[in-house]
Amino acid sequence: MGSAVKGTWVEIENQVLSATERASQVPEDTKNTPLMMWTRGFLMEESAEIGDDVSVRTFSGRIARGKLVEIHPRFAHDFGNPVPELLETSVSLKEDFANMQEV
């Protein structure tokens, strides 16, 4: 599974609200799932395994406790696929701006 030692960059999770505690006005599919929170930080225990209850120290110095779910988590987000219309607009705006500078 995986183990980590003190100071390792890890991710923990906590259940903030159970499905039954969710607000009544949220969409049905949302209402039927618990509200979860994930926090990344540096492991404070001497060692831990995935699934262990651990404490972490975040970059801001906050201490959080939860279930260890990932060791060395990476940031895997991006801005999605390029939108051709936005690319064309960007080129057009740069050309327009350059032309304004010449006047």
C-alpha angles and dihedrals in degrees: 000000000000142000134211136198131218112296095024116139105247143160125232131188135212133184107236097182132007119232090259092053095055118115115268094232097061118103115278096248090050093045091057095059131066119252106248132194127202122199129186125208148120116300112249099191119087089244138346143180129222106279095030121127105246145163125237135190111223126214088261091055096252117143115224131178128208148113115311107240105161140022118212094001115198132213105249102173128114140164096267129239120338115266108224093210091055092048091052092046091051092054092045093050092049090051091048091049092049090051091051090054091056093056 
